Amino acid sequence: MANLEKFTQQEIPYGILQKFGLTQEMIDDLPGNVMRRFLSSRPTPVLPVVTENTEGQKVKSFARISLVRLADGTVDVCFAPQWEDEDLSKFTPEQQEILKNGGVTTAMMPGKGRCFVQFDDTINQVMAVPVTIINQNISILTRTFTLDDTDKETLEEGGVVQMQVNGQTVSAGIDLNETSGVRIADGDIITWQEDAKADRLPRYNFGIFGCWLADDDNVLSYVAEDDFGPELLAEQKRAGAANAAQAQMKMN
């Protein structure tokens, strides 16, 4: 499979992000695992963004963001906005059940033909990619790992396969959040399923300039240090004490 595009922190287009209310301080304060994901062209958790409507009023919304490299080598930002609602009624009851449970199914989509579809319940969007594109990537995966016809059929039906690579267990399955549409994880099928939740963050994520707060859906909001209230000040003190204790233990 093709490798994900890698970026350096110096390539982040802070000017573009600033236009959408994401300051350099906010971006640089992203938790380490989120920053690593961002610099690997994978989408972040849902972040707050600010735009202007036709009347010039500031409008707050939410979106996942990811970095893309353009044909001329410059770096831009792609936004996956959070919609108020996604109408799943165009799918059959069976398909709706699969989508609501985070699974992948196939369906005829207007203008795209038969697609693999997946529902992102955090941003209320149905992702759809033509079956022919994903099947091409599955064919590459099949040849790379010498999978049999049964495994290939399982993948094409939206299932997950488990295999041995250099004595290690590896699992693969369709995930439209990935650039290739196929996600590979070290471990068995259960590990593959849990890998999608690996970037879940704690409630408080302190940085240099402020704190990212994660809600129950892993949606992030930012508070600058100058705006910390009693709760955040107490948590910052507690986190600082915990970090100092860990550092002391490493020295002993």
N, C-alpha and C positions, 0 to 999 in steps of 0.2 A: 504494500500500500504506500501511497505517497506520504512523505513526511509533512507534518504541519509546518507552516511558515513560522520562522523564528524572528523575533524583533529584539532590539536592545531598548533599554529604558530611555536612552538618548533619542530614539526615533519616535517616541510617543508624540503625536501631534497635539500638544497642549493647547495651541491656539484654537483649533477646531473644537476641542472639548470645552474650552472656556465659553464658547458661544452658546453652549447648551447647559451652562451653569455648573460644569464640573471643573473646578479650579485645579491648578497644578498641585496645590497642597492636598486636596481631596484625593487626587489620583495617586500621588506619592504615598499617601497614608493607607492605601488599600492593603488589606491583610496579605501576608506573604503568599499564601496559596492562591489567592485571587490574582495577584500581580503575575505570578508564574503562569497561570492560565491565560491571562490577558496577553502576555508577551509570547504566547504560543499560538496565537490567532484563534483561541477558543473564547466563547462568550463569557462575560462576567455574570455574577448573580444580578438580579434586577436592581438598578441604581436610579436615584432621582435625577430627572433632567428638566431643564427649564427652557421654554420656547416663548415666542411672541405671537399673539393672534393678529388678525388684520387691523384691530384697533390699537395695536401697540402694547397691549396688556400682557404681563408675564403669566404664563400658564405652566403649572407644575404637572409633570407626568412621570412615568417610569419606563425604563427600557433596559434590556441587556445591551452591552456594547462589545464590539470585537474589532481588532485591528486587521486591515487589509492592505496588501501591497499592490499598487497600481502598475500598469504596464510600463510606465516611465520610471519605476523604482521608488516613487514617493509613497508615503504611508498615509492612509485615510482611516476614518472610523465608520463602521457599519452599526446601525441601530436596529434592534428588534423591539419595537414599542409594545407596551402593555395595552391591550384593548380592554374596553369596559366589559365586553361579553363576546363570546364566540358561539354562534348558533350551530349546534351539532345535529339539528333535526334533519339535515340533508343526508345523514348517515343512517344505516339500519340500526335497530336496537342492539343487535349483537356488536356492530362496529362501535357504537357509542360506549358500550360497556368496556370494550378493549381500550378505547382512547382514554376514557376516564380513569382507568387503572394504570395508565402510563405505558400501555403496550403499543405495538405497531401493527397496522393492518393495511390492506390495499383497497382502493376505491377509485371510481371514475371521477375526475375533477375537471370542471369546465376549463377548456383551453389548454389542458395539460395531458388529457387522456388518463390511462390507468397509472396511479401513483401509490407509492408507499406514503402513508399518512401517520402522523403522531401528534398528540395534543400536549402542549406546554401549558399546564394549568396555572403557572405563576403569572404568565403574561397573557393568558387566555387566547392563545393562537394555535391554529392547526397548521403544522408544517407539512408540506407536500412536495415530494420529489418524484419525477417520472420513474416508473419501475425499471425502464431500460438503463437509466443512468446508474441506479444502485446495483442492478444485476451485473453491470460491467465491472463495478468495484468488487462485487462478490466473486466474480470469475477470477479476478486478480488474486483475491484472498485465497480462493480454492487452489490455484496453481502454486501460490507461494508456500502454503502449508500442506499441500498434497491432501486435500480433503476428498472424501469419497462423495458419490452422488447423493447419498442420504443426507450428509451434512450440508451439502450445497442446497438441497431442496428445503431443509430446515431453515436455513438462512433466508432463502427466497420467500418463505412463508412467514417471516418475521420472528422466527425463533432464535434461540441462542445455542451455539455449539461449543463443546469443550474438547480440547486437543492437547497433545503433548509436544512441546517444542524444546529440543535440547534437554530433555529430562524434566522440564518444568511444565506445570499445568497452565494453560492459557485458554481464555474464552473469548468468543466474538459474537456480535449480534448487531442488528441494525439500530442505529441511534441517529436521528436526523439532526441532533444538536452538533454532531461532528461534521467537519468539513467534507470528509469522504462519505458520510452517511453510515459508516461502519465503525463501531467502537470495539477496541481490543483491550482486554484487561488481564493482568496476571492473576491467576487463580481459577477457581471453579465457577460454575454458572451462578451460584449464590453470590460469590464475590463480584461477578460482573454486574449483577442487579444492584448490589450495594454501592458499586463504584460511582454510579450516577449521583449518589448523595454524599460523595466524599468531600465535596467542597462546602458542606453545611458548616456554618460559622457559629461561634458562641455569641451570646447576646452583646457583649462589649468587646470591641476590637480597637484598642488604643494605638494611635500612631504618634508621629512627632508633633503634628499640628492640631490634632483633634481626635475624634473617636467615631468609628463607623458602628452603628447599632443594627443588629440583625433581628428581624421579627420572626415569628413562628414559621413563616413561609420562606425564610432566607432572603427577604427583601431588605435592602440596606438603606439607611438614612444617615446623614452626617451631621455632627455637632462640632463646631470649632471650639478649641480649648477656651477661648475667651467667653464662650457662652455656656460653659459647664455649670450645671446647677448642683445642689447638695448631693443628689444621687450619684451623678457622674464623678464628682470630686471624691466621694467616698470610695467608689469603685476603682478610680485611678490610684488612690492611696493603697487600697487592698492589692491591686495588681502589681504595684511597685514593690510592695513588701514581699509578695509571692515570688517575683522575679529575683529579688535580692537574696531570698532564701535559697532558691535554686542555684544561683551563682555561687553562693557560699558552699553548698553541698558539693558542687563540681570541684571546688578548690581543695576540699578536704580529702 
